[in-house]
Amino acid sequence: MMDRPEGKEMIGASSIPPNDLELAAMAGLDIDKINDLAECLFVLNNRRYGPIPGAYMVVCTKENQEWCVAQLNADRIKPMILFEDKVFPSAELAQAEAFRIKEERGESAPCRWT
């Protein structure tokens, strides 16, 4: 990922290209809406670029067949990071893994500093 320039609060874009799951999940989505989402995530992440600690979710990658654990990411190219090694046959199993990762890493839900 690109480092945030010192003295500037601006959202960046990862130099790491999206993986196959991320490309499939975002195929056909409106780029302007993805940018709006990235800006919202940037603010949620205290105006910091990159993965948002504690912000895990489950994404359906194959309708009614496959679910993947993801992490929200303040990034214009990759607003979510899908973990290719965390794919499950049910949403419940993926959700349990997301909670496990969050606990293992000791992360809480994102909070905004005022």
ROPALO-784603 format. One line per 3 residues: number of its first residue (from 0); their letters; for each residue z, x, y of N, C-alpha, C, O. Coordinates in steps of 0.001 Angstrom, whole numbers. Layout:
<sites>
NUM = A = Z/X/Y/Z/X/Y/Z/X/Y/Z/X/Y | ...
</sites>
This chain:
<sites>
0 = MMD = 0/821/-1175/0/0/0/0/872/1247/484/2003/1242 | -537/331/2277/-561/1085/3521/797/1000/4188/1458/-36/4122 | 1220/2077/4828/2484/2088/5542/2327/1338/6851/1279/1386/7495
3 = RPE = 3391/646/7231/3377/-77/8497/3430/939/9627/4310/1800/9636 | 2505/857/10585/2525/1806/11701/3830/1706/12480/4294/605/12776 | 4416/2835/12810/5660/2858/13577/5465/2184/14923/4463/2392/15606
6 = GKE = 6444/1373/15287/6427/736/16593/5552/-497/16679/5454/-1112/17741 | 4915/-870/15582/4063/-2050/15606/4479/-2991/14493/4728/-2572/13363 | 4548/-4246/14825/4837/-5255/13827/3516/-5949/13527/3135/-6914/14189
9 = MIG = 2842/-5443/12534/1562/-6035/12174/1427/-6079/10672/1930/-5209/9961 | 755/-7083/10205/578/-7229/8768/-599/-6382/8318/-1641/-6348/8972 | -426/-5714/7221/-1460/-4844/6695/-2190/-5457/5523/-2061/-6646/5232
12 = ASS = -2955/-4624/4864/-3681/-5029/3666/-3584/-3884/2661/-3774/-2718/3005 | -3291/-4234/1442/-3103/-3248/391/-4384/-2468/121/-5488/-3011/166 | -4208/-1195/-158/-5354/-379/-573/-5573/-491/-2085/-6573/-7/-2614
15 = IPP = -4624/-1135/-2771/-4749/-1369/-4210/-5527/-2666/-4404/-5083/-3714/-3936 | -6666/-2628/-5073/-7456/-3853/-5231/-6741/-4874/-6117/-5949/-4505/-6985 | -7024/-6155/-5893/-6423/-7201/-6728/-6810/-7011/-8197/-7928/-6599/-8503
18 = NDL = -5865/-7319/-9109/-6178/-7253/-10531/-6958/-8506/-10937/-7163/-9405/-10122 | -7388/-8561/-12190/-8224/-9679/-12651/-7523/-11028/-12506/-8155/-12009/-12116 | -6226/-11091/-12814/-5492/-12349/-12682/-5430/-12798/-11223/-5595/-13982/-10928
21 = ELA = -5193/-11854/-10316/-5121/-12186/-8889/-6475/-12670/-8377/-6544/-13625/-7604 | -7542/-12017/-8805/-8890/-12442/-8395/-9179/-13853/-8881/-9718/-14671/-8135 | -8823/-14140/-10130/-9070/-15473/-10690/-8230/-16532/-9975/-8722/-17625/-9695
24 = AMA = -6968/-16215/-9680/-6075/-17176/-9029/-6527/-17509/-7610/-6305/-18623/-7134 | -7154/-16561/-6938/-7547/-16779/-5552/-9030/-17111/-5379/-9505/-17300/-4259 | -9747/-17179/-6486/-11182/-17500/-6418/-11393/-18869/-5771/-10763/-19858/-6145
27 = GLD = -12285/-18897/-4804/-12646/-20159/-4168/-11691/-20626/-3083/-11926/-21670/-2475 | -10623/-19888/-2823/-9686/-20291/-1772/-10223/-19898/-394/-10962/-18923/-255 | -9847/-20657/595/-10281/-20434/1975/-9603/-19179/2529/-8375/-19109/2579
30 = IDK = -10390/-18198/2939/-9859/-16922/3433/-8999/-17109/4676/-8029/-16372/4858 | -9322/-18065/5529/-8509/-18321/6721/-7123/-18834/6334/-6124/-18468/6954 | -7069/-19677/5313/-5774/-20191/4848/-4970/-19097/4157/-3743/-19077/4252
33 = IND = -5648/-18190/3465/-4955/-17058/2844/-4354/-16177/3946/-3224/-15707/3809 | -5084/-15952/5015/-4564/-15177/6148/-3361/-15875/6787/-2381/-15224/7148 | -3441/-17203/6926/-2309/-17957/7473/-1088/-17807/6567/26/-17604/7050
36 = LAE = -1297/-17907/5259/-209/-17727/4300/394/-16327/4434/1615/-16174/4457 | -459/-15314/4521/15/-13935/4646/860/-13763/5905/1882/-13077/5873 | 450/-14371/7002/1222/-14270/8237/2586/-14947/8096/3589/-14441/8598
39 = CLF = 2619/-16091/7412/3901/-16773/7171/4807/-15913/6295/6004/-15803/6558 | 4239/-15305/5255/5024/-14439/4375/5530/-13210/5125/6634/-12735/4861 | 4739/-12699/6049/5127/-11556/6868/6381/-11892/7686/7307/-11086/7773
42 = VLN = 6398/-13073/8274/7552/-13516/9052/8746/-13743/8124/9865/-13343/8449 | 8521/-14377/6977/9587/-14602/5999/10214/-13282/5549/11408/-13222/5256 | 9403/-12231/5496/9856/-10912/5054/10361/-10068/6233/10291/-8839/6200
45 = NRR = 10867/-10738/7264/11431/-10051/8435/10427/-9129/9119/10769/-8028/9551 | 9188/-9594/9209/8097/-8859/9851/7870/-7505/9196/7600/-6502/9856 | 7989/-7515/7883/7718/-6325/7081/6562/-6619/6147/6428/-7722/5619
48 = YGP = 5744/-5623/5959/4592/-5682/5084/5030/-5356/3653/5881/-4490/3452 | 4458/-6041/2663/4713/-5703/1264/5410/-6799/487/5585/-7910/987 | 5817/-6482/-764/6462/-7466/-1641/7760/-7998/-1028/8499/-7261/-376
51 = IPG = 8021/-9268/-1244/9215/-9911/-706/10281/-9923/-1793/10112/-10597/-2809 | 11381/-9188/-1600/12434/-9139/-2611/12990/-10529/-2916/13279/-11301/-2002 | 13136/-10841/-4192/13718/-12106/-4614/12783/-13296/-4584/13187/-14396/-4960
54 = AYM = 11536/-13111/-4146/10591/-14227/-4021/9601/-14221/-5187/8448/-13815/-5042 | 10078/-14677/-6340/9254/-14733/-7540/8836/-16165/-7789/9520/-17105/-7384 | 7711/-16324/-8456/7199/-17657/-8756/6387/-17595/-10033/6161/-16523/-10594
57 = VVC = 5956/-18754/-10481/5128/-18866/-11684/3780/-19443/-11265/3717/-20429/-10532 | 2715/-18823/-11735/1356/-19260/-11413/642/-19618/-12709/667/-18849/-13671 | 12/-20777/-12733/-787/-21164/-13896/-2123/-20427/-13801/-2880/-20622/-12850
60 = TKE = -2408/-19580/-14793/-3633/-18781/-14759/-4743/-19362/-15631/-5920/-19074/-15410 | -4376/-20178/-16621/-5338/-20930/-17431/-4733/-22308/-17611/-3648/-22454/-18174 | -5438/-23310/-17131/-4899/-24662/-17091/-4294/-25099/-18425/-4956/-25105/-19464
63 = NQE = -3013/-25464/-18357/-2240/-25949/-19516/-2180/-24968/-20684/-1884/-25378/-21807 | -2454/-23677/-20449/-2448/-22699/-21535/-1654/-21439/-21223/-1020/-20867/-22110 | -1686/-21000/-19955/-1156/-19676/-19644/-525/-19660/-18250/-1103/-20155/-17283
66 = WCV = 681/-19076/-18170/1399/-18958/-16912/1832/-17516/-16722/2150/-16820/-17687 | 1842/-17076/-15482/2126/-15684/-15171/3221/-15604/-14102/3279/-16434/-13195 | 4079/-14602/-14221/5093/-14348/-13203/4422/-13621/-12040/3609/-12719/-12239
69 = AQL = 4777/-14029/-10829/4211/-13422/-9624/5318/-13192/-8602/6397/-13778/-8690 | 5032/-12337/-7642/5955/-12082/-6538/5189/-12286/-5234/4075/-11787/-5073 | 5794/-13021/-4311/5163/-13203/-3007/5090/-11861/-2302/5975/-11016/-2443
72 = NAD = 4009/-11677/-1531/3704/-10386/-942/3114/-10596/448/2105/-11286/594 | 3729/-10010/1462/3215/-10105/2830/2040/-9143/2966/2211/-7988/3355 | 848/-9632/2641/-359/-8813/2588/-1568/-9730/2747/-1622/-10792/2127
75 = RIK = -2519/-9339/3554/-3709/-10170/3781/-4637/-10238/2571/-5331/-11237/2386 | -4660/-9195/1749/-5547/-9180/584/-4877/-9780/-646/-5519/-10477/-1431 | -3579/-9507/-813/-2838/-9942/-1991/-1556/-10658/-1570/-494/-10035/-1551
78 = PMI = -1622/-11963/-1230/-403/-12659/-819/564/-12910/-1974/1690/-13364/-1769 | 116/-12613/-3170/996/-12670/-4336/567/-11576/-5308/-618/-11280/-5464 | 1554/-10997/-5945/1294/-9968/-6944/1528/-10602/-8300/2654/-10984/-8619
81 = LFE = 484/-10719/-9102/624/-11263/-10445/842/-10115/-11420/77/-9150/-11442 | 1892/-10231/-12224/2225/-9196/-13193/1444/-9444/-14475/1759/-10358/-15236 | 425/-8625/-14709/-448/-8808/-15868/285/-8710/-17201/-173/-9248/-18208
84 = DKV = 1420/-8024/-17204/2195/-7885/-18438/3254/-8976/-18592/4063/-8928/-19518 | 3252/-9958/-17689/4222/-11054/-17722/3501/-12399/-17805/3678/-13264/-16946 | 2682/-12563/-18853/1909/-13787/-19071/2517/-14516/-20273/2801/-13901/-21301
87 = FPS = 2715/-15840/-20134/3423/-16620/-21144/2672/-17909/-21489/1864/-18391/-20694 | 2940/-18470/-22686/2267/-19704/-23090/2878/-20976/-22490/2351/-22068/-22702 | 3987/-20846/-21740/4572/-22024/-21088/5156/-21635/-19736/5541/-20488/-19508
90 = AEL = 5211/-22612/-18859/5777/-22388/-17527/7266/-22078/-17628/7790/-21287/-16843 | 7949/-22693/-18584/9384/-22475/-18743/9702/-21026/-19130/10650/-20436/-18612 | 8912/-20461/-20036/9122/-19064/-20431/8850/-18119/-19252/9580/-17150/-19043
93 = AQA = 7808/-18410/-18499/7492/-17583/-17333/8589/-17689/-16281/8956/-16691/-15660 | 9112/-18897/-16080/10181/-19083/-15098/11445/-18338/-15526/12117/-17729/-14694 | 11767/-18384/-16804/12936/-17655/-17304/12767/-16149/-17062/13728/-15469/-16702
96 = EAF = 11557/-15630/-17257/11292/-14212/-17020/11402/-13875/-15536/11906/-12810/-15181 | 10939/-14765/-14672/11051/-14543/-13224/12520/-14443/-12822/12890/-13569/-12038 | 13355/-15328/-13351/14789/-15272/-13059/15406/-13988/-13605/16256/-13380/-12955
99 = RIK = 14980/-13575/-14800/15502/-12350/-15403/15171/-11132/-14535/16028/-10281/-14297 | 13919/-11057/-14063/13502/-9942/-13207/14335/-9915/-11933/14805/-8859/-11509 | 14513/-11074/-11333/15277/-11171/-10085/16716/-10692/-10298/17253/-9945/-9479
102 = EER = 17331/-11118/-11386/18704/-10689/-11678/18761/-9204/-12000/19657/-8500/-11534 | 17807/-8722/-12800/17773/-7310/-13178/17658/-6409/-11951/18282/-5350/-11882 | 16859/-6839/-10994/16656/-6046/-9778/17737/-6279/-8729/17786/-5589/-7710
105 = GES = 18609/-7263/-8989/19692/-7546/-8042/19202/-8103/-6724/19795/-7853/-5674 | 18125/-8855/-6780/17545/-9411/-5555/18003/-10847/-5359/18133/-11609/-6317 | 18242/-11201/-4117/18575/-12577/-3785/17349/-13202/-3131/16330/-12544/-2927
108 = APC = 17468/-14470/-2812/16372/-15140/-2129/16146/-14477/-773/17091/-13976/-164 | 14906/-14470/-300/14644/-13863/1008/15463/-14528/2097/15662/-15743/2078 | 15930/-13748/3032/16662/-14326/4160/16110/-13729/5449/15616/-12601/5461
111 = RWT = 16198/-14478/6506/15694/-14010/7796/16855/-13508/8619/17905/-14147/8697 | 16659/-12369/9227/17657/-11815/10140/17349/-12312/11526/16191/-12325/11942 | 18347/-12713/12231/18120/-13183/13600/18627/-12191/14600/18521/-12420/15805
</sites>
